[in-house]
Amino acid sequence: MLANIDNDLLHYFIVSIFWRSSFKWNEAKKIEFPEKVIKEMKEYLIVPQKKPQSFHIIIIPIFDLCYSLMFVVPLKNESCMFLINNFVFYLVVGDNKDNYMTYKIHNELTRELKNCIVGAFKKAKVKGKEPIDITW
């Protein structure tokens, strides 16, 4: 668990980010979720006491310093993820068995993500007058 964090509020925030990804925003592509997942997201965001049953959230810490942000991207099996600083947030479609949010450690995945971020940083091009380490 994240220290000094209200896990219910964290869960609400995470679900709200995934729900927002179900719409097209500027250059970001719309994430396609099953109708049941969208319906439960909406209901949950209106009534937070009613926890979703058709999906669950997995939080994976990245232990290497990897300050970055990745918007929601689709993965296999209708799941998706986003990254904020040193945490990966997954939405996994499927019965959550009353376990609406879990924390896991996945060293191989965190190494792959870090390599992707470092690689993207190295390929980034300077835009305007801002330093590349801030704007990309």
Salt bridges, closest charged atoms under 4 A:
ASP8 OD1 - LYS51 NZ 3.69
GLU43 OE2 - LYS39 NZ 3.56
GLU43 OE1 - LYS50 NZ 3.21
ASP64 OD2 - LYS114 NZ 3.92
